[in-house]
Each structure stands twice: as structure tokens, then as C-alpha cells.
């Protein structure tokens, strides 16, 4: 989410920029403040910053709260921040140079750093921000880029994203304490390991009521990467200096083929709706009305599940006040089960299964400054304000995010602490912050969708394609080659 405006640069400056690009980068990943025209207005010393936020922050009123508070605080300095009024995934690289972009953008680290790699984002002196000491280095590193052997940071982390399990506490099986808590720790086994979540889903489906257990859009790499990463796969490797090596594509490495067989196995319990994006739009209402016991999404969508659950309770006759309280009490958001079967067979009894640690794909959302703004210092003030304790706490309260500020996370406790621990323990694989990441999505989405479809081919009178580790490995090898070709061969 970025943007701002541009400027007409003289031929001399263009030539100079090409010759000393690395030096220019010291002042930012793009043009310097003094040389950029901007779409932001500046009349009589007044500065207007255009802020591009995500759609959830806008729809839930958080952006309005943030803008109003900032504008009140900086009224004496003549700085006003406004909604950029654009789609959240507007393309800065295409629009920024023509003055159609925002000054400040809020987006995921992989997208921001894709822009940074092409110098559409300014480098920041992160120690100047009040939040600096409160944010773990792992989160800062998500916005790090290396140029000529030096590290630069192009974003300020706001919240950690990872797949989360959403379910209703009042939809737990009545016998879960006696039948689904073998270790007696007070947490249902199906929230701790994938075999018991599979077993519960199987029980629910076989009841024949048209309901399901865990349901997800299986073509969504972000949500389903645990079936690859837990088994030794990865996105890109690293070189001897620890930098991302996009030539080393790892989706087909380790025992990823074994994990993908488990992926197919679970898809068979979800119904063919799981093959495409259908679940992404239906999950909020279907968890609320009990059609799904659980689904998966990111922390910042908590409010969407909550809204549907309030509506569900009201449709059942509750007052607005009682429905709100019931939703607060019963909507649960927890991390995905932490244990995967080492043998890739979800049907094995959990008491006789050797487990491995679940590793999920994650990311860090944050703020960045467009290289095309003429108001760099004002943008820095906005980001410093937006990442303050009070604003991050308000964002967490209104949107359900997992904030990167340690003091806010400590105040919230609960699931926020568990997300922080998972990040520190390496169980959240943060998306590499390089442009090449753009090329992983289509090949992997195509493969995931086809493997999910394979779970239903036999019952539809078709021939299954992925019946063993060998056939699954071949499919992963082909996907990795497609990614490599998209990054290198086809690009050249």
C-alpha cells in the first residue's frame, strides 16, 4: 500500500542517478525528497499526506480514528493526513511515477520490499522511530535490503501475520474433555495436532448432517504452506552471506512430497468447495452458523468472523447486547495445531504417531514511504505516530491484529504472546523480502488446486494423479522448475 507523486527529472539527473544509484539509495530506495513532485497537495505551506491502508482498517473505522487523531496532533504544524482512497493493492511501481500514488503505504513485507528492490520506496533510519526498541529484530529484518554489502531498512513493522484457526467454543464436542484430551492438559487434542483435527473432521462429516470439521481454501499457499515447510521445504535458500538466494527454490526439498500427501488426505474431508477460492468468502459465515467447525485465516480478519457471529446469534433471537457478549466469549482464534505426523498419514492414531513441529508461512505488515513523495519528514512523523503504543493498541483492539510492539503484545497477552514465541522459535517462516517472491504464487496455487482436486477424482470417475511420494515429488519438481523459469529463463 503505497504511493505518492512524481516529478519531471532533468536528463542530467537521470544520468547521474544511473551512475550513482547505490549512493542515491543512501537517501532512499528511490528519488530524494528534494527532487520529487508529488500527488500530495501543498498550498501555502500546508501539507496533505495520502495514506494507503488495508481494506479491513478502512471498513472497521480504524483508519478514520488514526487520521483524526494524527490531524489533531499535527494541526499546528500544518500537516493533514487523508485516506488515499485507492484499492489496497494498488501498484506503486505503475502509478507512482505518474503522481497517482500515496505518500505512505501499509502492506506486507514481501510487497513493500518488491517495490524497494526497484527503488520505489525510501530507505529509513529506523532508530529514529520511537517504536524501534520495542520491535524484535526478526520483524525489522523482514524489511531489510542489502545494497553493495550494506543493510538498509525500508519499512516499519506493525503486525505479524500467520494462519490462525478460528472456531466457536460453544461448538466444541460435548465430550471433548473425556474423549479428546488424552493428556489431560485442558486443551482439546484437535487443537494441538493435525491427526486429531482430521479425526474430529471425519467424525463430523460421517454424521451426515451436511457439516464439516476443518475447512480451508486448499489452493491458498499462504494458508497451506505448513504441509511443505513442516516437512523441510522452503521458498528460497540463502547464500554464504545469509542473503536470499532465489536460484535455490525449495518447495520440492526435504520430505515436502510426504507433506503434500497429507494435504490431499485432508482435502477429501472438506468437499470440493476447497479446491478454489470459495471458502475464502464463505468461511466467516460458515464458522458462525456451524457449517464449519473451524477454518483458517489471518489475525487481522478476526473482526470479520466476529461480525458474522454476532449476526448469527441475533438471528437466533438474542438481543444485540447479548449477541455481542456471546460472540466475545465464544469466538476463538488460536495458532494452527503445532504437530504434524512425520509419516504424512493423518489417519494414524495420535497416541501412536511420531510428530514433527508445524511450520507455517508468515509475514509482517508495516508502513513504508513512497519514493515519490516530496514530504518525507511529514511521512516520518505520520509513521512514528501510527506505530506509537496508543495507536498500535487501538489497532489491536479494533482489528484483532498481533502487534509487533513488545509492550503492546505483553499488554494483550494470550494468542499474541504465542505468535511472538512462534516467530522467535522459527516456527513462522517469514516470506523472503525479494522481488522474486512474485513468481512463486501462480505455479504453487496451480499445484495445490490440482492436488486438492485429486482427492475427488476417483469418486468422479477420473484417474488420480498423485498416489504416492514419487508422483507427488515429480509434481513439486515441475512446480519448482516453473518458478525458476519465471524468475530467470522466461524473464530473459
N, C-alpha and C positions, 0 to 999 in steps of 0.2 A: 504494500500500500504506500505509494509514494507520490511524489510529484512536485512540480513547480514550474517555473518558466525559464525561458531561454533568452538567447541574445544573438546578435549578429557579430561574429568574431572576425576580425580582420585576417587577411591572408597571412600576414606576418605572425600573428599569434597562433594561427593553426599550425604553421610550420614549426614554430618554437615548441608548441605542445607536442608535436610528433617527435621532436628531437629530445625533449627532456621530460617525457611522460612520467618517468619514475619520480622526478623532482616535483612535478605538479602534484603527484599523489600525496606528497607530504602535507599538502593543504587540503587534500580530499581525494576521493575516488573519482572526481570529475572536475569541472571547472571551478576556479576560485570565485569567491563571493564577489569580488570587485568587477569581474568581467561578465557576469551573468545578468541578462534581462530575465524577468520573471512574470508569471501569470498572476502573482500576488500583487495587489494594488498598494501603492504608496502615494498618498495625497497629503501634501502639507506636513510631511514628517510622520503621518500616521502609517502604521504597518499592519497589513492584513495577512495572516498566515492561513493557508488552506491545509486542513488536516484530513488525511485519508485514514479512516478507521475501518474495522471489520463490521459486517452487517449486523452481527449479534449485538455489538456495543451500541450501534445506532438504534436498532429496533427495541432494545430494552431500556433506552433512555440514558445509558451511561455516558455516551458522547456529549449529550446536551449538558449533563451535570458537570462534566470535565470542562467543557468550553465556557460555561457560565462562571465557574469558579476561577478559571485562569483569567478570563477577561476582567473580572472584578479585581483580581490581584494585580494585574498589569495595566489597568486603565490609566494610571498616572504616567506610564511610560509610552502611551500611545500605541500599544500593541493589542491587536484583536485577533483571535483565532476563530475560524469558521469551518464548518463542515465542507470538505472539498466537493461533496455532492457528486460522487462518482462511484462506479462499481468497485467493490473491494479488491478485485484482481485486475484493475486497470493496468495497462502495460506502460510503465515509465519509460522503458527504452524506446518505444514507438512514439509516445506522446510528449515526453519531457522536452525534447529538443525543439518542439514547436510551441512551447508555452502552455500546454494543456494539462500539466501535471500539478500535484500538490507540493507543498513545501516539506511537510512531514508525512511519513508513511509508517503505518503499523502493519507488519506482515511477518510471516515465518522466516526463520533464518536462511533457509535454502533459497528462497526467492530474493530476499534482500541481498544476499551475497552473490547471487547471479548478476544482479544489477551492479554490485560493487566491482565485480570482476571486469565489467565493461566500463567502469568509471562513471556510472550514473548516480553514485552515492558518495557523499563526503566521508572522509575518514574523521574520527573523533578522538579527542583527548579524554578518554573515559574516566581518568582520575579527577576530572573537573566536576563530575556529576556526584551529587550528594549520595546517591544510592550505591556508589562504587564498592564500598567496603561491605555492603550488605548482600551482595550478589556473588554466588560461588563462581570460581574460575571456569568451571565446566560450561556455565551458561555464557560467560563472556567469550569463551573460545568458539562458540557457535557463530560469532560474528567477526572472527579473525581472518584476515587475509595476509598473505606474505608476498612482498614485492622486493626484489633484489636482496633477499635474505633478511628483511626487516618485517616485523609484525605490525599490522595496523588493525584497528577495530572500527567497524562501520555500523554498529547498531548497539542499542541499549536494551538488554533483556527485560522483559516484562513478566512473561509466564511460561511455564514448562507445559508442553503438550505430550500426551501419550494416550494410547487407547485405554478407556476405562469401562468397567462393567456397570451397567445401570439395571436395577431391578427394584421391585416393590417388596418391602419387608413383610407386608401383610399377605403376600402371595407365596411366602415360604411354605414348604410342605409341613403339615401339622405334626408329622412325626420326625422332623429333621433332627431333633435333639437325641432321639433314641436310635434312629436308623442312618443318619447322615452326619454323625460327629464321632467317628471311631476313636479319635484321640482325646475326646472329651475336653477340648480347649475352648468350647463355646462359640466356635466358628464353623459353619457348615462345611463339610469336606468339599462340596462342589464349588465353593468359593476359593478353595486352596489348591486344587489340582484339576487338570483337564479331564482325567478319566472319570471322576465323579460328576463333573459337569456334563460330560457325554452320557453317563449312566442316567442322570436325572432327566436329561432331554429325551432319552429313549423311553423312559417311563411315561413322561407326559405325552409324547406322540402316540404311544401304544394305547393310551386311554381312549383314543378315538373321538375326542371332543373337538377336534379342529384346532387345538392349541399346540404350542411348541415350547421347547426349552430355550436354549441359547440360539439366537438367530442374528446373522450379520450379512452384509453385502460382501460376498466372498471374493469379488473382483477388486476390492479396495486394498492395495498394497500397504498403505499406511496402517490399516487396522489389522491386517492379516500377516504382517511380516514376521510375527513370532514363530510361525511354522517354518521359517527359514533361518532366522537369526538364532533361535534356541538350539538349532542343530549344526551350528558352525558356519552358516552362510553370512554374508555381509554385502554391503553396497560396493564400496571401493576399498582397496587396501591402502597402505601407506608406504612411502619410500624410506630410505635410510635415515632421513632427517625428520621423520614423523609427519611429513606432509602428505596430503591425499594424493594417491596415485590412481587416476581414473582409467589407466590401462589395465589395472588389476580389478576385474569385475568378479564379485564373489557370490552372486546369487546361486551359483551351481557348486559351491565349495562345501567342504565338510560332509555332513550327512543330511544336507538340505533335501535330498530326494526322499529320505525317510520321513522328514517332517511334512513334506507335501502329500505323502500318502495318508498321514493323519488328517491333514487339511481336507482331502477328498472324503475321508471317512465321516467327518463331522458334517460336511455339506449334505450328505444323504439324509440327515435328520432334520434339515431346515426347510425342505421343499424347494422347488425350482425357482422360487422368488429370489433365492440367494445368489443366483447366477449373475444378475445385473445390479443396477443401482436402486432397484425398487425399495429395498429395506431402508436405504438412507432417508427416504421421506416418510416411510410408514413406521419406523421404529419408535418414534415419540408416542404416537397414539396407541400402538400395539403393545408397548410395555404398560402404558397407562390402563388400557382396558383388559389386560391379562391375556391377550392372544399370545404374546411372547412372555416367557418368564424373565428373560434378560436379553439385552442387546449391548452393542459396543459403540462408543462414540468418544469424543474428547471432552475434557473437563469444562471447556467454555460453552458446551451445549447443555449443561445441567439445567439451566433456566427453561429450555425448551421442553425437556421431559417434565419439569415441574409444572409448567403451564398446562400441559395436556392432562396431567394427573389431577390438578385442581378441577379442570373441566369435567373429568370423568366422575369425580366424587360429587360434583354439583348435579350431574345428570342422574345420579343415583339418589338424589333427594337431600343432600347436605346443603346447609347454608354456606354462603361464601366464606364466612369466617371459619366454620368447621372444616370446610374443604381445604382451605389454606393450611390449617394446623395439621390435618391428616396427611397432606402432601409433604409437609416439612418432616413429619415423623416417619413416613414410610418410604420416601424415595431415597434409595441407597446408591451411592457412587463409590466403587472400590476398584482397586487395581485388578487386572486380569489374574486368573489363577496362576500362582507362582511356580507350579511344577508341571512339566511335560513328560510323557512317557518316553524313555530312552529308546525303546524299540519301535516307536511310532504307532503302536496299536492302542487306540483309545478304549477298546472294549475289554482290555485286561483289567482284572480286579485290582483296585488301587492298593490293596493290602499286600499284593504280591508283585507290584510293579517297581522297577528301578526308575527313578525320576531324574530329570535334569532341570536346571533353572530356566524358567521362561525369560526370554529377552525380547523386548518389544521395540518397534520403531518409535522414535520420538522427535521432538523438535522444540525450538524456543522461539516464541513470538516476541517481537520487540519493535522499538521505534528507530527510524533512520531519517537522515536529512537528504533531500534531493540535491544532486549536484547543480541543479539549475535554479536554485533559489538565490535571491540577492539579499536575503535576510538571515544569514547563517546564525548570527548571535541571538536573534529573536527565536529562531528554531531551537537553539540550545536551551534557552530559557523555558520554552514550552515543554521540551522533553524532561528537563530537570523537575519541572512542576508535576508532569504526568507520572513520573516514576518516584514521587515522594511517598512517604509512608501512608499519608492520608488518602492519596489518590489510588495507590495500589490496594489498600484495604477496601476502599469503596468499590473498586473494580471487582475484587474477590467476592465481596458481599452481594453485589448486583448480578454478577455473571457466573460465579462459581469456578473461577479460574484457580490454577495452582501458581501463586506468585513466586517470582524468583527472589524477592527480598526475603532474607532470612528472618528479619524481625516480624514481618507480616506473616510469614509461614509459621513462625513459633506462636504467634497470637491465635492463628486459626487452628493449628494442631491437626489431629485426625489424619484424613487422607492426604492433606498437603505435606505433612511430615513423611508419610510413606512414599510419596512421589520423590521428595528430596532424597530420601535414603536410597531409593532405586537408582536415581541419577548418579549419586556418589558411588554406589556399588557396581556401576557399569551395566545394570540390567535394562537401562534405556539407551538404545543405540541412537544417538543424535544424528540427524541427517547431515551428510557432508555438505559443507558450505561452498560448493563449487558449481560452476555453470553446467558441468557435465551431468549433474543430477537430473536436469530437464529431460534427458534421454532415457531414463530408466522406467518411466511410468507406463508408457504405451505397451512396450513389449511384455512387461510383467503383468499389467492388467489383462492383456490378451491371454496370457498363460493361465493366470489364476481363474479367469472366467471359464476357460476351456476345461481345466481340471475340475472345477465345481460342476460343470455340465456333465462331465464324465461319470459323476456319481449317479446320474439318472439315465444314462444311455441304454443300459441293459433293460430297464423296465419300459423304455420307449422303443424297444426292438432294434436298437442300434448296437454297434460293436464298441466296447470300451477301448480306450486308447492307452490308459495309464494303469496297468495292472500289477506292476512290480517296480522295484527300485531301478532296474535297468531302463525301462521305458520312461520313468519319471526323470531319471538323470539325463537322458537324451533330450528331453523337452527343456530342462533347465539349461543344458549346454547351448541349445539353439537360442534360447532367450538371451543368455549372456552374450552370444555372438551378435545377435541383433542390436543389443545395446552398444557393443564395441563398434559395430559398423556405423551406427547412427552418430557416435561421437567422433569417429576418426575417418573410416573409409568413405562413407557417403558424404560427410562434410567436406571432404577434399575433392 
